[in-house]
Amino acid sequence: MDGSDHTVQFRLLQTPIRLTPASYIVLGMLAQAGKATPYELKRTVARGLGNFWSLQHAQLYSEPERLARAGYLTVEREASGRRRKRYAVTARGRAALEEWLAAPTHELTELRDLGLLKLYLGGDPAALADAQLEAHERRLRDYRRTRATDTGHGPRGPWLTLDAGIGHEREWVRYWRRVRDRR
């Protein structure tokens, strides 16, 4: 232990594991951040990723530990205080992430929409349209406000995904207006 950084480093076993989308989310966010605690990962997800990929917050605490045990991350624990764990990507983790990012995907969007489910199962179209229209218009306004803050510097990926979100919300607004207007 180095007295200046107040951390304890662990050497963990490198066991093979199956990498999941949650694994790549953790690897990708840590590759961008350098080092982070699970709480910091959770805040990052809440700021943007959660708008297009659902992830249980508990995964942001369990997945880094699993990846560290398999040698994809390093972990440092504070020697005193809250004894938080701070994770960073290893060469093995960076290689796995780069390989995954380089492989194109042909998978389509998974649509899990409670409004559409209720509509399909016989819910009142007028009531659903009013509520969904309000929600999607609000989300579209939020996305547009965020988009207006783009300085053109930094990684483009988050801004490109925001553009996709804006496009989706525009279409949802159009769709729910058509449902509403069929009364």
MIZA-943473 format. One record per residue (C-alpha): x, y, z; residue number from 1. Coordinates in nm, 2 decimals, always signed. Layout:
<lodrens>
      c1      c2      c3    k
       X       Y       Z  NUM
...
</lodrens>
This chain:
<lodrens>
      c1      c2      c3    k
   +0.00   +0.00   +0.00    1
   +0.13   +0.34   -0.09    2
   +0.05   +0.59   +0.19    3
   -0.01   +0.87   -0.05    4
   -0.30   +0.73   -0.24    5
   -0.48   +0.55   +0.05    6
   -0.58   +0.26   -0.17    7
   -0.54   -0.11   -0.15    8
   -0.50   -0.30   -0.48    9
   -0.63   -0.66   -0.52   10
   -0.49   -0.92   -0.76   11
   -0.79   -1.13   -0.87   12
   -0.81   -1.46   -1.05   13
   -0.86   -1.45   -1.43   14
   -1.15   -1.69   -1.49   15
   -1.33   -1.71   -1.83   16
   -1.68   -1.55   -1.83   17
   -1.95   -1.48   -2.09   18
   -1.96   -1.11   -2.16   19
   -2.31   -0.95   -2.19   20
   -2.43   -0.61   -2.30   21
   -2.40   -0.50   -1.93   22
   -2.04   -0.61   -1.94   23
   -1.97   -0.40   -2.24   24
   -2.15   -0.10   -2.09   25
   -1.93   -0.12   -1.79   26
   -1.61   -0.17   -2.00   27
   -1.71   +0.12   -2.23   28
   -1.80   +0.36   -1.96   29
   -1.48   +0.29   -1.77   30
   -1.27   +0.31   -2.09   31
   -1.41   +0.66   -2.13   32
   -1.38   +0.77   -1.77   33
   -1.05   +0.61   -1.68   34
   -1.15   +0.50   -1.33   35
   -1.49   +0.51   -1.16   36
   -1.68   +0.37   -0.87   37
   -2.01   +0.19   -0.93   38
   -2.19   +0.50   -0.80   39
   -2.02   +0.71   -1.06   40
   -2.12   +0.46   -1.33   41
   -2.48   +0.48   -1.21   42
   -2.47   +0.86   -1.25   43
   -2.33   +0.83   -1.60   44
   -2.61   +0.59   -1.70   45
   -2.87   +0.82   -1.56   46
   -2.74   +1.11   -1.77   47
   -2.78   +0.95   -2.11   48
   -2.75   +0.57   -2.15   49
   -3.07   +0.51   -1.96   50
   -3.26   +0.69   -2.24   51
   -3.20   +0.41   -2.48   52
   -3.08   +0.11   -2.29   53
   -3.24   -0.03   -1.97   54
   -3.01   -0.15   -1.71   55
   -3.08   -0.24   -1.35   56
   -2.87   -0.02   -1.12   57
   -2.77   -0.33   -0.92   58
   -2.58   -0.45   -1.23   59
   -2.35   -0.15   -1.20   60
   -2.24   -0.28   -0.86   61
   -2.22   -0.65   -0.94   62
   -2.09   -0.64   -1.30   63
   -1.76   -0.45   -1.22   64
   -1.68   -0.71   -0.95   65
   -1.75   -1.00   -1.19   66
   -1.53   -0.84   -1.46   67
   -1.25   -0.77   -1.22   68
   -1.25   -1.13   -1.10   69
   -1.21   -1.23   -1.47   70
   -0.93   -0.99   -1.53   71
   -1.11   -0.74   -1.75   72
   -1.09   -0.47   -1.48   73
   -0.86   -0.37   -1.20   74
   -1.00   -0.27   -0.86   75
   -0.87   -0.04   -0.60   76
   -1.03   -0.01   -0.26   77
   -0.98   +0.29   -0.03   78
   -0.79   +0.18   +0.28   79
   -1.00   +0.40   +0.50   80
   -1.32   +0.61   +0.50   81
   -1.60   +0.47   +0.29   82
   -1.36   +0.21   +0.15   83
   -1.51   +0.26   -0.20   84
   -1.40   +0.05   -0.49   85
   -1.27   +0.22   -0.80   86
   -1.24   +0.02   -1.12   87
   -1.04   +0.06   -1.44   88
   -1.01   -0.13   -1.76   89
   -0.72   -0.37   -1.81   90
   -0.56   -0.45   -2.15   91
   -0.77   -0.76   -2.16   92
   -1.09   -0.56   -2.10   93
   -0.99   -0.30   -2.36   94
   -0.92   -0.57   -2.62   95
   -1.26   -0.73   -2.55   96
   -1.44   -0.40   -2.58   97
   -1.26   -0.30   -2.90   98
   -1.34   -0.64   -3.06   99
   -1.71   -0.60   -2.96  100
   -1.73   -0.24   -3.09  101
   -1.57   -0.34   -3.42  102
   -1.83   -0.61   -3.49  103
   -2.13   -0.47   -3.67  104
   -2.47   -0.58   -3.54  105
   -2.78   -0.68   -3.74  106
   -3.00   -0.70   -3.43  107
   -3.31   -0.48   -3.44  108
   -3.44   -0.26   -3.16  109
   -3.62   -0.44   -2.89  110
   -3.95   -0.25   -2.83  111
   -4.09   -0.27   -2.48  112
   -4.36   +0.00   -2.46  113
   -4.63   -0.02   -2.20  114
   -4.85   +0.22   -2.39  115
   -4.85   +0.00   -2.70  116
   -4.90   -0.31   -2.49  117
   -5.21   -0.16   -2.33  118
   -5.34   -0.04   -2.66  119
   -5.28   -0.39   -2.81  120
   -5.47   -0.55   -2.52  121
   -5.77   -0.33   -2.55  122
   -5.69   -0.02   -2.35  123
   -5.87   +0.31   -2.42  124
   -5.70   +0.46   -2.72  125
   -5.80   +0.82   -2.63  126
   -5.68   +0.80   -2.27  127
   -5.35   +0.63   -2.38  128
   -5.29   +0.88   -2.66  129
   -5.33   +1.18   -2.43  130
   -5.09   +1.04   -2.17  131
   -4.84   +0.91   -2.42  132
   -4.85   +1.23   -2.62  133
   -4.77   +1.43   -2.31  134
   -4.49   +1.20   -2.21  135
   -4.32   +1.19   -2.55  136
   -4.36   +1.57   -2.61  137
   -4.19   +1.62   -2.27  138
   -3.90   +1.38   -2.36  139
   -3.86   +1.55   -2.70  140
   -3.83   +1.89   -2.53  141
   -3.57   +1.75   -2.29  142
   -3.37   +1.59   -2.57  143
   -3.38   +1.91   -2.78  144
   -3.26   +2.12   -2.47  145
   -2.97   +1.88   -2.43  146
   -2.89   +1.89   -2.80  147
   -2.87   +2.27   -2.79  148
   -2.57   +2.23   -2.55  149
   -2.35   +2.05   -2.80  150
   -2.02   +2.24   -2.84  151
   -1.90   +2.01   -3.12  152
   -1.61   +1.89   -2.90  153
   -1.56   +1.56   -2.73  154
   -1.68   +1.21   -2.83  155
   -1.95   +1.22   -3.09  156
   -2.12   +0.89   -2.99  157
   -2.34   +1.03   -2.72  158
   -2.46   +1.31   -2.95  159
   -2.53   +1.07   -3.24  160
   -2.74   +0.85   -3.00  161
   -2.92   +1.17   -2.88  162
   -3.01   +1.25   -3.25  163
   -3.16   +0.90   -3.27  164
   -3.36   +0.96   -2.96  165
   -3.49   +1.29   -3.10  166
   -3.59   +1.11   -3.42  167
   -3.77   +0.84   -3.22  168
   -3.95   +1.09   -3.00  169
   -4.07   +1.29   -3.31  170
   -4.21   +0.97   -3.46  171
   -4.38   +0.88   -3.13  172
   -4.54   +1.23   -3.11  173
   -4.67   +1.18   -3.47  174
   -4.80   +0.83   -3.39  175
   -4.98   +0.92   -3.07  176
   -5.13   +1.23   -3.24  177
   -5.28   +1.01   -3.51  178
   -5.42   +0.77   -3.24  179
   -5.57   +1.07   -3.06  180
   -5.72   +1.22   -3.37  181
   -5.90   +0.90   -3.46  182
   -6.16   +0.95   -3.18  183
</lodrens>
